Amino acid sequence: MKSMARQNRLTDALRYTACAVMVLVIAVPLYISVMGGFKSVGQLRAEPLSIPHPYYWNQYLDMLSGRVGGFWSELLSSLLVGAGTVAVVLVTGTFAGYALARLRFRLNRVLYSYFQLGLLFPLAVAILPLYVQLRTLHLLDTRIGVILPQAAFGLAMMIMLLRGFFRAIPLELEEAAAIDGYGPFGFLFRITLPLSTPILATVSVITLVASWNNFFTPLLVFNSQKKFTLPMGVMDFMGEHAADWNMILAFLTLAIIPAVVIYVLCQKYIVAGLAAGAIKG
């Protein structure tokens, strides 16, 4: 018993140590970014880990007022691209996941395997044919040209999540709906979707955060600076202010804040949706 208790204490100590290291790895760069935005260049070089004294607010005020950089236009572009990607994924993923989960047809397993293979197909492999296709369709330098590829490459995982959740809905509900005169689409809109709020919220948040952090696809599609998303704006800003690291850190902090706010506000939906999917799947 003593050896088992000692082993449990050792396991807990290792677990807490690993968690503490992970927190430091995440928190220290975030702290440097936030505090560095309030420092002068000299203060940042001399004391990168210290608390600013005095605080310099000009970097943040210049960016928020629009005098430096294009934060607000890039924020709007990221929101438009993210909202469009979420809409496409939700609509197509819901119908595809429902068909694979509740409808019986010959190619059901084949189609599901096809979507599973999509998880193994990275965007970098498809960069050349994707560019050629977007150019052929005249979608370069358009937000639709970013939304559609982002949705396509994120759809496989979302279909798997939705299919697992839809399959767990009891068959008795579908039979009762059929008795009441509802067909497959009536069952989807009247019963399935209201019960699927947690997983739909989870899919929406995961898709939005992935779109928000995506740099490669906007870099491939956008040429006009007015349509840059925040990740592209950070790259462009770093090129213009390579020597002003305090301004770069301030811009990075502003770019991070919306994603953090979205994640914090929707964290309970992510946890609830993934837990429900794991239990029901």
Helices and strands as residue ranges (DSSP letters): H 2-36, H 41-46, H 58-65, H 71-102, H 108-117, G 118-120, G 123-126, H 127-136, H 144-167, H 171-179, H 184-187, I 188-192, H 193-195, H 197-213, H 216-221, G 225-227, H 230-240, H 245-280
